[in-house]
Amino acid sequence: MYESISRQHSETEIHEITGMVCNNLLAVRGSTQDTVHVLYLSVDSLWLRVFIDCGVLFLESVSEPGREDDLETGEEYRDLASELGLLGLTIGEAKMANGAFAVTFDNGLEIQFEDFQEETRFLFRP
């Protein structure tokens, strides 16, 4: 079990979370349905804050999602784990390559987050 994970790279693999179970995936909503500003991925007992800027992945361990920093009054996180059926799935691979952060699950599902103008666009491949 890892207590802390950190990355700031344009190309990297996050081996530390391979084999871990997705407990949650929350997003700070962007301006459209398929965009987000910041992601929070919960695996085992670890929360990871994730965003992409200018093709660079910024990933760091946090104690919990930063509601005060991320959300305006009255806003809520978007629960992508529930929406996409990711709860309880095991992560097979997580990597940043070609401007996109991709997480592939053992059952073949993949979510991908890519830099898109001032936001991050996400794609889901069942």
Residue pairs with C-beta under 8 A, 6 or more apart in sequence:
1 44
1 45
1 46
2 16
2 46
2 61
3 46
3 61
4 61
5 14
5 16
5 17
5 46
5 48
5 59
5 60
5 61
6 59
6 60
6 61
7 14
7 57
7 58
7 59
7 60
7 96
8 56
8 57
8 58
8 59
9 56
9 57
9 96
10 55
10 56
10 57
10 96
10 99
11 96
11 97
12 57
12 95
12 96
13 93
13 94
13 95
13 96
14 59
14 94
14 95
14 96
17 41
17 43
17 46
17 48
17 91
17 94
18 91
18 92
18 93
18 94
19 90
19 91
20 43
20 44
20 46
20 90
20 91
21 43
21 44
21 88
21 89
21 90
21 91
22 41
22 42
22 43
22 81
22 86
22 87
22 88
22 89
22 90
22 91
22 105
23 42
23 43
23 44
23 81
23 87
23 88
24 40
24 41
24 42
24 79
24 81
24 87
25 39
25 40
25 41
25 42
25 79
25 80
25 81
25 84
25 86
25 111
26 39
26 40
26 42
26 65
26 77
26 78
26 79
26 80
26 81
27 36
27 37
27 38
27 39
27 40
27 77
27 78
27 80
27 122
28 36
28 37
28 38
28 39
28 70
28 71
28 75
28 77
28 78
29 35
29 36
29 37
29 75
29 78
30 36
30 37
30 119
30 120
30 121
31 119
32 119
34 121
34 122
34 123
35 116
35 119
35 120
35 121
35 122
36 78
36 113
36 119
36 120
36 122
37 51
37 70
37 119
37 120
38 49
38 50
38 51
38 70
39 49
39 50
39 51
39 80
39 113
39 120
40 47
40 48
40 49
40 50
40 62
40 65
40 77
41 47
41 48
41 50
41 103
42 48
43 91
46 61
47 61
47 62
47 63
47 64
47 65
48 59
48 60
48 61
48 62
49 58
49 59
49 60
49 61
49 62
49 65
49 66
50 57
50 58
50 59
50 101
50 113
51 58
51 120
52 58
52 96
52 99
52 100
52 101
52 113
52 114
52 115
52 120
53 115
54 115
55 99
55 115
57 96
57 101
59 101
65 77
67 77
70 77
71 77
80 86
80 111
80 122
81 87
84 109
84 111
84 124
85 109
86 105
86 109
86 111
89 105
89 106
89 107
89 109
90 105
90 106
91 103
91 104
91 105
91 106
92 104
92 105
92 106
93 102
93 103
93 104
94 101
94 102
94 103
94 104
95 101
95 102
96 102
99 114
99 115
100 112
100 113
100 114
100 115
101 112
101 113
101 114
102 110
102 111
102 112
102 113
103 110
103 111
103 112
104 110
109 124
109 125
109 126
110 124
110 125
111 122
111 123
111 124
111 125
112 122
112 123
112 124
112 125
113 120
113 121
113 122
113 123
114 120
114 121
114 122
114 123
